[in-house]
Every structure is written in structure tokens, then in C-alpha cells.
Amino acid sequence: MSAVTIVLALSSMLLFLALVFEDLGEIADADWSNLPIGLIVRYLIAMGLGGALAGHILSGLFGRTGFLGWLLAIFGGVVTATFAGMVGSAIGLAPDLFLDGFQTRDFVAIGAGALVFPLALIGWPVLLPIWTALVSTAHILARRRR
């Protein structure tokens, strides 16, 4: 597994956590006994797997030289986050899909996974520089490997 894959998996997990806890105050103030921890952990792992798969598939967008290479990496980060959200939603829904079968609401939920990136940034704007640093790290690691 490449460093790009790992960094983008972490990025996807971070976006999911930001979406769940819309701001830092909610993490500290949350009543953990009332939260569906099992479901949160299941989707956290699913988003990480989705990010790893998307990062692996799209790793060719990272590591190119010059300004165009940086633009391609940022574009790759957005595409990876979108793809990872959809794949992560599908992986997270897998147990339910095996029990109930595919239903229309499942397709909607998987499609909504594409919105994890923009919704996380809307709820937690300070995440943008953190996400940018993670994508930049993936780009730099990929460039060193080339």
C-alpha cells in the first residue's frame, strides 16, 4: 500500500468525522453514551477503506512536477474525496444491503456520500487547510516516489 493511499484514507476518515461532529465543540460536549458508536466506527472504517481504494485508483494524479502538477493533485484530492464518500457509503451500507437487499433509499444514501467533502467543509471550515495539507503531503510523497 502506497503512502498516497494511506494519506488519502486518513483524509477521508477526517472528512467523515468532521461531518459527524460538525464542529470541535460538539466532540467535547457530546454525550457519548447516546451516540451510536458502533455505527460511527463502522462508517469511519468504511470511509477509510473508500479513501484507500480511491487513493489507490487515482494515485496517478499525484506527484507530477510544476504548477500543473499541484493543480492536478488538488483536483485529484477533490475527486478522491468525492469517490471515497460514495465508496465508503456503499461499504458502510453493505451489512444492511445484505440483510434487506437494494432499495431506492440505499442508492440515495450512496449518492449522498459524494457530498461528504463539501458538507464537511461547510460545517467545519477550518478543515480546508488541514485537508489541503493532507493532499499536499500525498502529492509530495508521490513525487518523491517517482
C-alpha positions in Angstrom: 0.0 0.0 0.0 1.5 3.3 -1.0 1.9 6.4 1.2 -0.6 8.2 -1.0 -3.2 5.6 -0.4 -2.7 5.8 3.4 -2.8 9.6 3.5 -6.0 9.8 1.4 -7.6 7.1 3.6 -6.9 9.3 6.6 -8.2 12.3 4.8 -11.5 10.5 4.1 -11.8 9.4 7.7 -11.2 13.0 8.8 -13.9 14.3 6.5 -16.4 11.8 7.8 -15.6 12.7 11.5 -16.0 16.4 10.6 -19.3 15.7 9.1 -20.5 13.7 12.1 -19.3 16.3 14.7 -19.9 19.5 12.7 -17.5 21.5 14.9 -14.9 20.9 17.6 -17.2 21.9 20.4 -19.6 19.0 19.6 -16.8 16.4 20.1 -16.2 17.7 23.7 -19.8 18.3 24.5 -21.2 15.0 23.0 -22.9 12.6 25.3 -21.0 9.5 24.2 -23.5 7.2 25.9 -26.2 8.3 23.5 -24.2 8.2 20.3 -24.4 5.1 18.0 -20.7 4.4 18.5 -20.9 1.1 16.5 -22.4 2.8 13.5 -19.9 5.7 13.7 -17.0 3.2 13.9 -18.4 1.1 11.0 -18.7 4.2 8.7 -15.3 5.6 9.9 -13.7 2.3 8.8 -15.8 2.3 5.6 -14.8 5.8 4.7 -11.1 4.9 5.4 -11.4 1.9 3.0 -13.2 4.1 0.5 -10.4 6.6 0.7 -7.8 4.0 0.4 -9.4 2.5 -2.7 -10.0 5.9 -4.3 -6.4 6.9 -3.4 -5.0 3.8 -4.9 -7.0 4.1 -8.1 -6.3 7.8 -8.5 -2.8 7.9 -7.2 -1.5 8.7 -10.7 -2.9 12.2 -10.3 -0.4 12.9 -7.6 3.4 13.6 -7.8 3.7 15.4 -11.1 6.1 18.3 -11.2 5.3 22.0 -11.6 2.3 24.2 -11.0 0.2 22.0 -13.2 1.2 19.0 -11.0 -0.1 20.8 -8.0 -3.4 21.7 -9.7 -3.7 18.1 -10.7 -3.1 17.0 -7.1 -5.7 19.3 -5.7 -8.2 18.2 -8.4 -7.2 14.6 -7.6 -7.9 15.3 -3.9 -11.4 16.6 -4.6 -12.2 13.7 -7.0 -10.8 11.2 -4.5 -12.8 12.7 -1.6 -16.0 12.5 -3.7 -15.3 9.0 -4.9 -14.3 7.9 -1.4 -17.5 9.2 0.0 -19.6 7.2 -2.4 -17.5 4.0 -2.0 -17.4 4.5 1.8 -21.1 4.9 1.9 -21.6 1.7 -0.1 -19.1 -0.2 2.2 -20.8 1.2 5.3 -24.2 0.1 3.9 -23.0 -3.4 3.0 -24.4 -5.2 6.1 -27.8 -3.6 5.6 -27.7 -4.3 1.9 -27.0 -8.0 2.6 -29.9 -8.2 5.0 -32.5 -6.1 3.2 -31.3 -6.0 -0.4 -31.0 -2.9 -2.6 -33.7 -0.4 -2.1 -34.1 3.1 -3.6 -33.1 4.8 -0.3 -29.8 2.9 -0.5 -28.9 4.4 -3.9 -29.8 7.8 -2.5 -27.5 7.2 0.6 -24.6 6.0 -1.6 -25.1 9.0 -3.9 -25.2 11.3 -0.9 -21.8 10.0 0.1 -20.4 12.2 -2.8 -21.4 15.2 -0.6 -19.2 14.3 2.4 -16.5 16.6 1.2 -18.5 19.8 0.7 -20.7 19.2 3.7 -17.8 18.6 6.0 -16.1 21.8 4.8 -19.4 23.8 5.3 -19.8 22.5 8.9 -16.1 22.8 9.8 -14.3 25.4 7.6 -11.0 25.1 9.5 -10.8 21.6 7.9 -9.9 23.1 4.5 -6.3 23.9 5.4 -6.0 20.6 7.1 -7.4 18.7 4.1 -5.1 20.8 1.8 -2.1 19.8 3.9 -3.0 16.1 3.7 -3.5 16.3 -0.1 -0.2 18.2 -0.4 1.5 15.6 1.7 0.2 12.9 -0.6 1.4 14.9 -3.6 4.9 15.3 -2.1 5.2 11.7 -1.1 4.1 10.6 -4.6 6.7 13.0 -6.1 9.5 11.5 -4.0 8.5 8.1 -5.1 8.6 8.9 -8.9 
